[in-house]
């Protein structure tokens, strides 16, 4: 795809928005702006884009007007919103009307509805992997020791369970040990599910993270980063299995280096 002249980033938390901004700049995007959220977005993003508009989570009308005023016609959603902020949501009128029309309020339905609103102001939502295609996990062992037969079996068992919870839009991550599922991700997010699973398993658990069936690649793409490795290691999780070509490894070299240091296996299948 030819790089757009302008790009708007809907910036959640973590390093993901910054990585998108830097990669888009290297790809030749002339103007990059970001819609950032109070208590979510890393303020250092301001050093990587031309302009940041700060707003509360739920200010949909402000987001649309910002992109329109800056002449943005392509956007990317990057980074998550903490669950506590979703429950503290103070939506504006446009967001209230959007939520009122939804029969289900999950990531798929909410983000798809936001994408529809963006389209109405002539902003196309690009795949969340745009500019970061080189960071997609490739099949095979990525870091850490080779898996034992027991670990490979846990990955196999966890895979089917993770795909099922992903299909139901519950979560995308399973923690499993010796054939027993010890934690299932829900709204709390991957890192909290890892901590809970690690506490229950104590040591030697396996994490499986997958994409949803018929994943909308514009949002909620599976991601792991340095923080994922750190939390896994501290929680006694020894294997992280992800879906090849559908999972982003943010700061890939740093992820591999830390996983090797922490003796955590990262494998894609």
Residue pairs with C-beta under 8 A, 6 or more apart in sequence:
1 130
3 24
3 27
3 28
3 29
4 29
4 73
4 74
4 126
5 29
5 30
5 31
6 29
6 30
6 31
6 32
6 33
6 70
6 71
6 72
6 73
6 74
7 24
7 29
7 31
7 32
7 33
7 72
7 74
7 75
7 76
8 32
8 33
8 34
8 35
8 66
8 67
8 70
8 72
8 74
8 75
8 76
8 123
9 17
9 20
9 21
9 32
9 33
9 34
9 35
9 45
9 49
9 75
9 76
9 78
10 34
10 35
10 63
10 75
10 76
10 77
10 78
11 17
11 34
11 35
11 36
11 37
11 40
11 41
11 45
11 52
11 78
11 79
12 37
12 40
12 41
12 77
12 78
12 79
12 80
12 81
13 40
13 41
13 42
13 79
13 80
13 81
13 82
14 42
14 79
14 80
14 225
14 227
14 250
15 42
15 225
15 226
15 250
15 251
16 78
16 79
16 223
16 225
16 248
16 250
17 34
17 36
17 41
17 42
17 45
17 78
17 79
18 42
18 44
18 45
18 48
19 78
19 132
19 135
19 250
19 251
20 76
20 78
20 130
20 131
20 132
21 32
21 34
21 45
21 48
21 49
22 48
23 131
23 132
24 32
24 76
24 130
24 131
25 32
25 48
26 131
27 131
31 50
31 70
31 71
32 48
32 49
32 50
33 49
33 50
33 51
33 52
33 53
33 66
33 67
33 70
33 72
34 41
34 45
34 49
34 51
34 52
34 53
35 52
35 53
35 55
35 63
35 66
35 67
36 43
36 45
36 52
36 53
36 54
36 55
37 54
37 55
37 56
37 57
37 81
37 85
38 54
38 55
38 56
38 57
39 82
39 85
40 57
40 79
40 81
40 82
40 85
41 52
41 54
41 79
45 52
46 52
51 70
53 62
53 63
53 66
55 62
55 63
55 66
56 90
57 81
57 85
57 86
57 88
57 89
58 89
58 90
58 91
58 92
58 95
59 91
59 92
59 95
60 91
60 92
60 94
60 95
60 98
60 114
60 117
61 92
61 93
61 94
61 95
62 92
64 94
64 117
64 118
64 120
64 121
64 123
67 75
67 118
67 121
67 123
68 121
68 123
72 123
73 122
73 123
73 124
74 123
74 124
74 126
75 118
75 123
75 124
75 125
75 126
76 125
76 126
76 127
76 128
76 130
76 131
77 111
77 125
77 128
77 218
77 219
78 128
80 189
82 189
83 187
83 188
83 189
86 187
89 95
91 99
94 117
98 110
98 113
98 114
98 117
99 105
99 110
101 113
102 109
102 110
102 113
103 109
104 169
106 169
107 169
107 219
107 220
108 169
108 212
108 216
108 220
111 216
111 218
111 219
111 220
112 216
115 125
115 218
115 219
118 124
118 125
119 125
125 218
125 219
126 218
127 217
127 218
127 221
128 217
128 218
128 219
128 220
128 221
128 248
129 135
129 136
129 217
129 221
129 248
132 248
132 250
134 252
135 248
135 249
135 250
135 252
136 244
136 245
136 246
136 247
136 248
136 249
137 242
137 243
137 244
137 245
137 246
137 247
137 248
137 249
137 268
138 244
138 245
138 268
139 244
139 245
139 268
139 269
140 244
140 267
140 268
141 147
141 265
141 266
141 267
142 249
142 256
142 259
142 266
142 267
142 268
143 255
143 256
143 259
143 260
143 264
143 265
143 266
144 239
144 259
144 260
144 262
144 263
144 264
144 265
144 266
145 263
145 265
146 265
147 155
147 239
147 265
147 267
150 178
151 206
151 238
151 239
151 265
153 179
154 176
154 177
154 178
154 179
154 206
154 239
155 206
155 208
155 239
155 241
155 267
155 269
157 176
157 179
157 181
158 174
158 175
158 176
158 181
158 206
158 207
158 208
158 241
159 208
159 210
159 241
159 269
161 174
161 176
161 181
161 184
161 208
162 172
162 173
162 174
162 208
162 209
162 210
163 210
163 213
165 171
165 172
165 174
165 184
165 185
166 172
166 210
166 211
166 212
166 213
167 212
167 213
169 212
170 184
170 185
170 186
171 184
171 185
171 186
171 187
171 193
172 185
172 190
172 209
172 210
172 211
172 212
172 222
173 184
173 185
173 190
173 193
173 194
173 207
173 208
173 209
174 181
174 183
174 184
174 185
174 207
174 208
174 209
175 181
175 182
175 183
175 184
175 193
175 194
175 196
175 197
175 198
175 200
175 201
175 205
175 206
175 207
175 208
175 237
176 182
176 205
176 206
176 208
177 201
177 204
177 205
177 206
182 197
182 200
182 201
182 205
183 193
183 194
183 196
183 197
183 200
184 193
185 193
186 193
188 196
190 209
190 224
190 228
191 227
191 228
191 231
194 207
194 228
194 231
194 232
194 235
194 237
195 231
195 235
197 205
197 207
197 235
197 237
198 205
198 232
198 234
198 235
198 236
198 237
199 235
201 236
201 237
202 236
203 236
203 238
204 236
204 238
205 235
205 236
205 237
205 238
205 239
206 237
206 238
206 239
206 241
207 232
207 237
207 239
207 240
207 241
208 241
208 242
209 222
209 224
209 240
209 241
209 242
209 243
209 247
210 222
210 242
210 243
210 246
211 221
211 222
211 243
211 246
211 247
212 220
215 221
215 246
221 246
221 247
221 248
222 242
222 243
222 246
222 247
222 248
223 247
223 248
223 250
224 240
224 242
224 247
224 248
224 249
224 250
224 255
224 266
225 249
225 250
225 251
225 255
226 250
226 251
226 254
226 255
226 258
228 240
228 255
229 240
229 255
229 258
229 259
229 262
229 264
229 266
230 258
230 262
232 240
232 262
232 264
233 258
233 262
233 263
233 264
237 264
238 263
238 264
238 265
239 264
239 265
239 266
239 267
240 259
240 264
240 265
240 266
240 267
241 267
241 268
241 269
242 266
242 267
242 268
243 268
243 269
244 268
244 269
245 268
247 268
249 255
249 256
249 266
255 266
256 266
258 264
259 265
259 266
